[in-house]
Amino acid sequence: MSASSRSLNGLPPSGADGRSLYQRLSQRMLDLSGDRGVLKDVIREGSGELVTPDASVLVKYSGYLEHMDKPFDSNCFRKTPRLMKLGEDITLWGMELGLLSMRRGELARFLFKPTYAYGMLGCPPLIPPNTTVLFEIELLDFLDSAESDKFCALSAEQQDQFPLQKVLKVAATEREFGNYLFRQNRFYDAKVRYKQALLLLHRRSAPPEEQHLVETAKLLVLLNLSFTYLKLERPAVALRYGEQALSIDQKNAKALFRCGQACLLMTEYQKARDFLVRAQKEQPFNHDINDELKKLASYYSDYMGKEKEMCHRMFAPGEHGSTVGEN
């Protein structure tokens, strides 16, 4: 849909006064830049904190020229939008200013004058010279990577000077980055982020009354690492991280399930069964656990069938009944 055909609160493409759609729309938009170069109209309110400078944002956007039916630029057709870092991946000054005014879940419409968009020369052949553009932007999520990056660059001694809550916050940010990369099927990169989070938590000592906070954060990261190594087809490492998670919570169904999956991949069927039965005991109606037990039964049946066939071949008499020593 074009900017003129989409719902702009009922405004027709042009008015009796000769002003264009964008000119009339701009009259009721919020001025973000102070010179009316970046104007904003909120379509759906968001919640939480504003986007922070240097954050990495996950957005859906479409850019429109005033008299065109289709967007000249859009990422709405992608299955999973790419995470973009402010100041690096976003080239339009107006979009960066607009994003800094948004909250998670917010949907907004912006008008960018040429100075904040494609300049006096435009961007041939798509963008004519000296053109005002309209963008609709939905902020799905953002991660404050600047704080995490700066903290991780410090030495262990310097990090120890910060309160525990700071360490937990940075570790949580690293884990969130890992989760995003995991959803993008970038398992190797996700593993790096998870390991960074685990390193921060491992080397931070906490007083007894706060140790449970560290252990809870560790448990989440260990579960992520176990799943990631399963995706990387390294079941032995996945098992190791799963067992570390069980050392924190021995009845954790997800950890038991991951360990069972890892053992199944390594054809350690008895160990797989032990883990999966324990997981089922914790969550009897979990479909994933029950399906994995069915898979185990099928694999074990095939395995035993092949074992019997091999034993039969080893000990069966020769094809013509001959024995050793016969001429």
DRENSEBA-439220 format. One record per residue (C-alpha): residue number from 1; z, x, y. Coordinates in Angstrom, 2 decimals, decimal comma, always signed. Layout:
# DRENSEBA-439220
{NUM; {Z; X; Y}}
...
END
This chain:
# DRENSEBA-439220
{1; {+0,00; +0,00; +0,00}}
{2; {-0,68; +1,19; +3,51}}
{3; {+1,86; +1,46; +6,28}}
{4; {+0,24; -1,52; +8,01}}
{5; {+0,06; -3,73; +4,91}}
{6; {+3,59; -2,97; +3,66}}
{7; {+6,55; -4,92; +5,00}}
{8; {+7,23; -3,66; +8,55}}
{9; {+9,40; -6,67; +9,40}}
{10; {+6,37; -8,86; +9,95}}
{11; {+4,67; -6,78; +12,63}}
{12; {+0,88; -7,33; +12,73}}
{13; {-1,35; -4,22; +12,84}}
{14; {-1,94; -4,54; +16,59}}
{15; {-0,40; -6,54; +19,41}}
{16; {-1,71; -8,60; +22,31}}
{17; {-0,53; -5,89; +24,68}}
{18; {-2,89; -3,40; +23,08}}
{19; {-0,14; -1,22; +21,63}}
{20; {-0,65; +0,08; +18,10}}
{21; {+1,58; -0,77; +15,15}}
{22; {+3,35; +2,60; +15,30}}
{23; {+3,92; +2,29; +19,06}}
{24; {+5,55; -1,12; +18,68}}
{25; {+7,51; -0,08; +15,61}}
{26; {+8,89; +2,94; +17,44}}
{27; {+10,53; +0,76; +20,09}}
{28; {+13,25; -0,39; +17,71}}
{29; {+13,83; +2,86; +15,79}}
{30; {+16,68; +5,32; +16,18}}
{31; {+15,89; +8,57; +18,00}}
{32; {+17,07; +11,50; +15,85}}
{33; {+15,58; +14,42; +17,76}}
{34; {+16,53; +13,46; +21,32}}
{35; {+12,90; +13,46; +22,51}}
{36; {+11,70; +10,53; +20,36}}
{37; {+9,79; +12,95; +18,21}}
{38; {+11,63; +11,86; +15,05}}
{39; {+12,42; +8,14; +14,82}}
{40; {+14,27; +6,39; +12,00}}
{41; {+14,62; +2,85; +10,63}}
{42; {+17,03; +2,32; +7,72}}
{43; {+15,64; +0,01; +5,04}}
{44; {+18,57; +0,33; +2,61}}
{45; {+21,92; +1,87; +3,41}}
{46; {+23,20; +4,77; +1,31}}
{47; {+26,76; +5,86; +0,56}}
{48; {+28,91; +8,97; +0,58}}
{49; {+28,48; +12,10; +2,66}}
{50; {+25,48; +13,08; +4,75}}
{51; {+23,08; +15,69; +3,40}}
{52; {+24,39; +19,14; +4,21}}
{53; {+22,29; +21,97; +5,69}}
{54; {+20,81; +24,25; +3,00}}
{55; {+21,32; +21,54; +0,37}}
{56; {+18,84; +20,93; -2,43}}
{57; {+17,57; +17,35; -2,33}}
{58; {+16,01; +15,00; -4,86}}
{59; {+13,77; +12,55; -3,01}}
{60; {+10,90; +10,16; -3,40}}
{61; {+8,54; +10,03; -0,43}}
{62; {+5,19; +8,68; +0,74}}
{63; {+3,38; +9,69; +3,93}}
{64; {+0,97; +7,37; +5,75}}
{65; {-1,55; +7,54; +8,53}}
{66; {-1,63; +4,49; +10,77}}
{67; {-4,99; +3,06; +9,74}}
{68; {-5,25; +4,10; +6,09}}
{69; {-4,57; +1,92; +3,05}}
{70; {-3,19; +4,64; +0,77}}
{71; {-0,66; +7,42; +1,33}}
{72; {-2,11; +10,83; +2,12}}
{73; {+0,87; +12,43; +0,35}}
{74; {+3,34; +11,03; -2,16}}
{75; {+5,50; +12,13; -5,08}}
{76; {+6,32; +8,58; -6,19}}
{77; {+3,82; +8,82; -9,04}}
{78; {+5,69; +11,70; -10,68}}
{79; {+7,97; +10,82; -13,56}}
{80; {+10,67; +13,18; -12,28}}
{81; {+10,66; +14,39; -8,64}}
{82; {+11,19; +18,07; -8,02}}
{83; {+14,43; +19,35; -6,52}}
{84; {+13,63; +20,78; -3,06}}
{85; {+15,78; +23,12; -0,98}}
{86; {+16,09; +22,48; +2,75}}
{87; {+14,77; +25,34; +4,80}}
{88; {+12,56; +26,60; +1,98}}
{89; {+10,60; +23,92; +0,13}}
{90; {+10,24; +21,33; +2,92}}
{91; {+7,62; +22,32; +5,46}}
{92; {+7,80; +19,37; +7,89}}
{93; {+10,43; +19,82; +10,58}}
{94; {+10,67; +16,06; +11,01}}
{95; {+11,37; +15,47; +7,32}}
{96; {+14,15; +18,04; +7,36}}
{97; {+15,80; +16,40; +10,39}}
{98; {+15,38; +13,01; +8,77}}
{99; {+16,97; +14,11; +5,49}}
{100; {+19,99; +15,52; +7,33}}
{101; {+20,66; +11,99; +8,60}}
{102; {+20,63; +10,39; +5,12}}
{103; {+23,18; +9,54; +2,42}}
{104; {+22,75; +9,19; -1,35}}
{105; {+20,78; +6,08; -2,30}}
{106; {+19,46; +5,53; +1,22}}
{107; {+15,89; +4,36; +1,81}}
{108; {+14,52; +4,89; +5,31}}
{109; {+11,29; +4,85; +7,29}}
{110; {+10,49; +7,64; +9,76}}
{111; {+7,88; +8,26; +12,43}}
{112; {+7,11; +11,92; +13,09}}
{113; {+5,28; +12,90; +16,27}}
{114; {+2,79; +15,80; +15,90}}
{115; {+5,31; +18,41; +17,05}}
{116; {+7,55; +17,49; +14,09}}
{117; {+4,73; +16,98; +11,60}}
{118; {+1,30; +18,62; +11,49}}
{119; {+0,98; +19,82; +15,09}}
{120; {-1,86; +19,56; +17,56}}
{121; {-4,42; +20,82; +15,02}}
{122; {-3,42; +18,49; +12,19}}
{123; {-4,23; +19,44; +8,60}}
{124; {-7,97; +18,92; +7,97}}
{125; {-9,47; +17,08; +6,26}}
{126; {-6,54; +14,72; +5,57}}
{127; {-4,61; +14,80; +8,85}}
{128; {-6,53; +14,49; +12,13}}
{129; {-5,43; +16,55; +15,16}}
{130; {-2,44; +15,37; +17,20}}
{131; {-1,44; +12,63; +14,71}}
{132; {+1,79; +10,68; +14,37}}
{133; {+2,64; +10,02; +10,71}}
{134; {+4,95; +7,57; +8,99}}
{135; {+7,06; +8,59; +6,00}}
{136; {+9,16; +6,43; +3,72}}
{137; {+11,87; +8,52; +2,04}}
{138; {+14,41; +7,60; -0,63}}
{139; {+17,25; +10,05; -1,13}}
{140; {+18,12; +9,96; -4,82}}
{141; {+20,66; +12,78; -4,76}}
{142; {+21,49; +16,13; -3,19}}
{143; {+23,43; +19,21; -4,20}}
{144; {+25,15; +21,54; -1,77}}
{145; {+23,84; +24,80; -3,20}}
{146; {+24,68; +26,99; -0,19}}
{147; {+28,43; +26,86; -0,81}}
{148; {+27,97; +27,57; -4,52}}
{149; {+25,54; +30,44; -3,96}}
{150; {+27,82; +32,15; -1,45}}
{151; {+30,87; +31,79; -3,67}}
{152; {+29,14; +33,14; -6,77}}
{153; {+28,03; +36,20; -4,80}}
{154; {+31,68; +37,18; -4,21}}
{155; {+33,57; +39,56; -6,48}}
{156; {+36,16; +38,22; -8,92}}
{157; {+38,92; +39,58; -6,68}}
{158; {+37,50; +37,77; -3,65}}
{159; {+37,11; +34,53; -5,58}}
{160; {+40,75; +34,70; -6,63}}
{161; {+41,74; +34,39; -2,97}}
{162; {+40,43; +30,81; -2,87}}
{163; {+42,43; +27,79; -4,07}}
{164; {+41,74; +26,37; -7,52}}
{165; {+40,09; +23,25; -6,10}}
{166; {+37,41; +25,43; -4,53}}
{167; {+36,63; +27,06; -7,89}}
{168; {+36,49; +23,68; -9,62}}
{169; {+34,15; +22,33; -6,94}}
{170; {+31,75; +25,28; -7,23}}
{171; {+31,82; +25,10; -11,04}}
{172; {+31,04; +21,38; -10,84}}
{173; {+28,09; +22,10; -8,53}}
{174; {+26,74; +24,71; -10,95}}
{175; {+27,07; +22,20; -13,78}}
{176; {+25,27; +19,51; -11,74}}
{177; {+22,42; +21,95; -11,15}}
{178; {+22,33; +22,61; -14,88}}
{179; {+22,20; +18,89; -15,58}}
{180; {+19,26; +18,46; -13,23}}
{181; {+17,38; +21,36; -14,84}}
{182; {+18,18; +19,96; -18,30}}
{183; {+16,65; +16,62; -17,33}}
{184; {+13,56; +18,54; -16,28}}
{185; {+13,43; +20,09; -19,80}}
{186; {+14,06; +23,50; -18,22}}
{187; {+16,62; +24,37; -20,86}}
{188; {+16,70; +28,13; -20,31}}
{189; {+17,37; +27,70; -16,57}}
{190; {+19,98; +25,02; -17,32}}
{191; {+21,75; +27,41; -19,68}}
{192; {+22,02; +30,01; -16,89}}
{193; {+23,71; +27,51; -14,56}}
{194; {+26,10; +26,30; -17,25}}
{195; {+27,07; +29,87; -18,13}}
{196; {+27,75; +30,63; -14,47}}
{197; {+30,07; +27,62; -14,31}}
{198; {+31,85; +28,69; -17,50}}
{199; {+32,29; +32,24; -16,21}}
{200; {+33,96; +30,96; -13,04}}
{201; {+36,36; +28,84; -15,08}}
{202; {+37,10; +31,52; -17,68}}
{203; {+38,15; +34,16; -15,22}}
{204; {+40,28; +31,91; -13,06}}
{205; {+43,95; +31,70; -13,96}}
{206; {+45,86; +28,58; -13,02}}
{207; {+49,54; +27,64; -12,99}}
{208; {+50,68; +25,62; -16,05}}
{209; {+50,77; +22,36; -14,13}}
{210; {+47,08; +22,75; -13,15}}
{211; {+45,70; +24,34; -16,32}}
{212; {+44,61; +20,95; -17,64}}
{213; {+42,16; +20,68; -14,73}}
{214; {+40,49; +23,94; -15,77}}
{215; {+40,40; +22,91; -19,44}}
{216; {+38,82; +19,56; -18,60}}
{217; {+36,10; +21,29; -16,56}}
{218; {+35,53; +23,84; -19,35}}
{219; {+35,16; +21,08; -21,93}}
{220; {+32,30; +19,45; -20,02}}
{221; {+30,44; +22,75; -19,61}}
{222; {+30,92; +23,73; -23,27}}
{223; {+29,47; +20,39; -24,39}}
{224; {+26,49; +20,95; -22,09}}
{225; {+25,95; +24,45; -23,47}}
{226; {+26,14; +23,26; -27,07}}
{227; {+23,49; +20,59; -26,44}}
{228; {+21,30; +23,02; -24,48}}
{229; {+21,29; +25,57; -27,30}}
{230; {+20,31; +22,83; -29,73}}
{231; {+17,33; +22,16; -27,49}}
{232; {+16,58; +25,90; -27,46}}
{233; {+16,62; +25,79; -31,29}}
{234; {+19,54; +28,19; -31,55}}
{235; {+21,97; +26,18; -33,70}}
{236; {+24,36; +29,06; -34,43}}
{237; {+25,10; +29,46; -30,70}}
{238; {+25,27; +25,69; -30,28}}
{239; {+27,89; +25,61; -33,05}}
{240; {+29,92; +28,34; -31,38}}
{241; {+30,11; +26,45; -28,08}}
{242; {+30,84; +23,20; -29,91}}
{243; {+33,76; +24,82; -31,73}}
{244; {+35,08; +26,18; -28,41}}
{245; {+35,00; +22,63; -27,09}}
{246; {+36,97; +21,49; -30,15}}
{247; {+39,60; +24,13; -29,44}}
{248; {+40,26; +22,20; -26,21}}
{249; {+39,97; +18,70; -27,70}}
{250; {+39,89; +18,67; -31,50}}
{251; {+39,06; +14,95; -31,62}}
{252; {+36,21; +15,03; -29,14}}
{253; {+33,46; +12,97; -30,79}}
{254; {+30,66; +14,58; -28,79}}
{255; {+31,76; +18,09; -29,75}}
{256; {+32,08; +17,09; -33,42}}
{257; {+28,62; +15,53; -33,27}}
{258; {+27,03; +18,64; -31,74}}
{259; {+28,66; +20,84; -34,38}}
{260; {+27,36; +18,53; -37,09}}
{261; {+23,86; +18,67; -35,64}}
{262; {+23,98; +22,46; -35,50}}
{263; {+25,15; +22,77; -39,12}}
{264; {+22,45; +20,37; -40,26}}
{265; {+19,79; +22,52; -38,60}}
{266; {+21,25; +25,56; -40,38}}
{267; {+21,17; +23,62; -43,70}}
{268; {+24,93; +23,95; -44,03}}
{269; {+25,16; +20,43; -45,37}}
{270; {+28,82; +20,33; -46,37}}
{271; {+29,98; +21,59; -42,97}}
{272; {+27,59; +19,18; -41,26}}
{273; {+29,08; +16,31; -43,25}}
{274; {+32,63; +17,33; -42,41}}
{275; {+31,91; +17,41; -38,67}}
{276; {+29,92; +14,18; -38,66}}
{277; {+32,49; +12,25; -40,70}}
{278; {+35,17; +13,35; -38,26}}
{279; {+32,96; +12,25; -35,36}}
{280; {+32,38; +8,89; -37,04}}
{281; {+36,12; +8,45; -37,46}}
{282; {+36,52; +8,78; -33,68}}
{283; {+33,55; +6,52; -32,88}}
{284; {+32,73; +4,34; -35,92}}
{285; {+30,00; +2,33; -34,17}}
{286; {+28,17; +5,19; -32,47}}
{287; {+24,51; +4,80; -33,46}}
{288; {+23,66; +8,49; -32,93}}
{289; {+26,44; +9,64; -35,23}}
{290; {+25,59; +7,10; -37,92}}
{291; {+21,88; +7,96; -37,72}}
{292; {+22,69; +11,66; -38,09}}
{293; {+24,73; +10,92; -41,21}}
{294; {+21,76; +9,03; -42,67}}
{295; {+19,51; +11,98; -41,83}}
{296; {+21,99; +14,32; -43,52}}
{297; {+22,01; +12,17; -46,67}}
{298; {+18,21; +12,22; -46,76}}
{299; {+17,98; +15,98; -46,22}}
{300; {+20,67; +16,65; -48,82}}
{301; {+18,92; +14,43; -51,36}}
{302; {+15,65; +16,32; -50,82}}
{303; {+17,50; +19,63; -51,05}}
{304; {+19,19; +18,71; -54,35}}
{305; {+15,88; +17,48; -55,75}}
{306; {+14,25; +20,82; -54,99}}
{307; {+17,22; +22,68; -56,47}}
{308; {+16,96; +20,73; -59,71}}
{309; {+13,22; +21,31; -59,89}}
{310; {+13,68; +25,05; -59,35}}
{311; {+16,38; +25,25; -62,06}}
{312; {+14,15; +23,33; -64,43}}
{313; {+11,33; +25,81; -63,91}}
{314; {+13,64; +28,78; -64,35}}
{315; {+15,13; +27,67; -67,66}}
{316; {+12,34; +25,62; -69,20}}
{317; {+10,60; +27,13; -72,30}}
{318; {+7,19; +28,74; -71,86}}
{319; {+4,08; +26,61; -71,74}}
{320; {+3,24; +27,32; -75,39}}
{321; {+6,82; +27,63; -76,64}}
{322; {+6,61; +31,45; -76,87}}
{323; {+9,78; +33,57; -76,77}}
{324; {+10,42; +37,10; -75,71}}
{325; {+9,55; +39,60; -78,42}}
{326; {+6,78; +37,53; -80,00}}
{327; {+3,38; +39,12; -80,52}}
END
